[in-house]
């Protein structure tokens, strides 16, 4: 048996290091990797489920083509399938232009080799591509505008905090290892405050849970800040030295009086005073903001508002004092970092027409013209399940002439394909990954041969280029040769810019690049136009057309304008999945067999719903059918169903979501979503 | 010598992620839906006045393990070095009596294999100096495997059963037992368990062959006693057929019928072994007596083994009625035996006394259930009492022909009802139930 050091490449905070045991060419077991100080106890249950995922009987192991008559997928050889795809690409290219092909890639697997996908489309003369992102750009942009960079203290520094605020983050499910330093801090007497409409496992050991009305977080933050200023609980020395725009900001937050904020947020004024006192007097404070609350139409301004709490109390750049949103310090290979890498292209004649919004995929695909879209290539993503307004996305998909999906499993998106190409898994090709929480650069080596006829994407593109008749020279320029040798050479070359990162050492354990600051902004240098922390941001006004100062704006779907759909619909992540990945596995189904909606018993009562009733959640975009679970964990007026359920499992929550962009960063505001619920069937008593 | 190691569970650190369950499934390749480890949740519906916490439990490898003590087939053994309680599938007869004996729901019955399986303490790993898979892979470090401390803390832990069996688990209790303060405050909400009931491990529906067996034993033992000492009319054919049938029923529920002989291996400790032994003796002695006729020693021995059989049957079940804990129970087969005996010998004074005694016990038991807010079915109970009192009285007053037969049938049906109720009342402590019981106790 061989044991390899590796790291999980999912779109997840933790980016755990782990050791994988390989026997007879199969993944057989997993061990923790204690060298990663952020994930010393090992991976989460999904990571463990790789044992099943890598060897699953449901995995797609060879190219499939849809039989137009029966609708079933049938096995096809690589040579045939490459021929079909290359003919199609050439046809669309010649007949309608390169821009008639949409290249859609999402966050299913991270790694440096992903850039070769982009290179392929560049080589063939361009394509239409996506701009924006489903996840976190509003908060990234908010942080960038304020602090100049997205970085924060290392995760294990949380244990030095005396006050920890989890604002809209449920670490216990979405970043379980963060609970380790939080617990350590609590043992040392730190206070934990959670602000979330849901009572989550992360809030169980907290001192205080503030169940705020969704979308009103900015108002609460600014209300607290206003009191901090009034009661002189701000750090003037820090503000004078390192902050710009304080005077304008001070004036603008005066309107967030406790009474007004109480009205907006549903949190009594007395508690706003209390929060201000705790935040003003307990230092150091680590404020950890989640991604959920910035997926609203006011998300960017909300995150800017929250950030002022850390800034005005001087909780930046010190031990235990940190604003934690995203830590991109390990993204050392990227020329442009998120969120700027998400921006659309301005030049209409560019090779790549970056004109399809992640947030508005369905709508944009249907509406784009000159040329219209004819073909889509999907990899590392499941847009049917995960992009907003599923019905529209599905219509857009079905309106195309030709769909290629590269996948490991028969997802909702793969089911819509004309051709499915079998995707590699994380153990079948070497790559290097970073993370957006811990600061490590990690090597994820190839430890098994690709299963069945699986080929890594780099190889698929290489063979496709050959099939399309590109010259060896051109292929060499854009793509990478099949086989580990070329990949190792490519990655080593990448590493050569960073002498502190050693290939052999990376094979053993994660590495922290020299440039990583364990305490971010310790030098108090900020890459903003003014070089200071910007409360007042001209850039914000210029780029995003928002108030240069952080402010509270009501979300689009609120109590006033959508009375027919009175419930706030929350679609958070679950510990059992990463978005729509993992929930087809038997191990995961054992723990989480079917979807359900969490509803407050009072809301259920009004609607005659009892526990375990079959219910329909609906609005004017669509509906989903699921089972009601009555639970006091959810704030009255909200209901919650985790996202990522496949359609055949009772999903997807995106049948209900509206395709909208966030106020900044080209994020996706699908949490701005109101619904109604009704009983459709009562479970017969056994 | 290495110090013994035990599980440690820090309730503060566990967030209920269930990775331990997956780790165990992978390591031990258990066939789903069976999983040896489970994570039970307190306050599943998030009552605002109470905290939510979790217990991750598998086998606790108790020093005084009830599974080992009660297994009739000696399928369990203790690994001296590690202290692990090891279950040997080749010795298991699949009677599932250990699932009644264990308060931690550790032994799991594999229907396909017909035998029990359970946590091995990952002996194959610990022997190599590794931690058990669950403790090795807990992502928050809540579950661990540590050197046994001087004082093992597992008494008075919320919702963790302590029946003095010295489980090999050390708890780090909650730092703060209070629930998180929630804003805005909730108005008062009554604490009550949700409607969905936890399915009991024992029920009349599942264990009907045992109901048939135990009641038939009461009838046969009393019939034989009546024949031996009171010289009643005795039909040897009916007796032989019935007792053979009963023995078939008794092994009917075993997962491994061909290993039934192992059931008497634990006479020293297990009442189940004793029951089977006395049944075997009664079977052989009574048949020998019928064949050899009028051998007084055989007769006395057969009657004694019949009585001991009934007593040990009641002892076997007393293990599983911990929640009610009635020393003398109206459904005890020992009493049923006497009842039938009084009918067979037509001693109506004795019969009346027994009917009064049984009715009193029955009413007391129902009162107890009614008070405890447990399942109480008034019509069923009325029928049961009618069959015991009113019907026989009616037959007697109106002087039915075949009076005895009518009384017997009426009382026998009554006993069936009583026995069915008894089986449905049987109540085994499980961690899941402890969580709900503890929850209700907070109301």
Interface residues (C-beta under 8 A of the other chain):
Chain A: X29 X30 X31 X32 X39 X40 X41 X42 X43 X44 X45 X48 X49 X51 X172 X173 X176 X177 X179 X180 X183 X186 X187 X194 X199 X201 X202 X203 X204 X205 X206 X207 X208 X209 X210 X211 X266 X267 X268 X271 X575 X586 X587 X590 X591 X610 X611 X612 X630 X631 X632 X633
Chain B: X12 X13 X15 X16 X17 X18 X19 X21 X22 X23 X25 X26 X27 X32 X33 X35 X44 X45 X46 X47 X48 X51 X52 X53 X136 X137 X138 X139 X140 X141 X175 X176 X180 X181 X182 X183 X184 X186 X189 X194 X195 X196
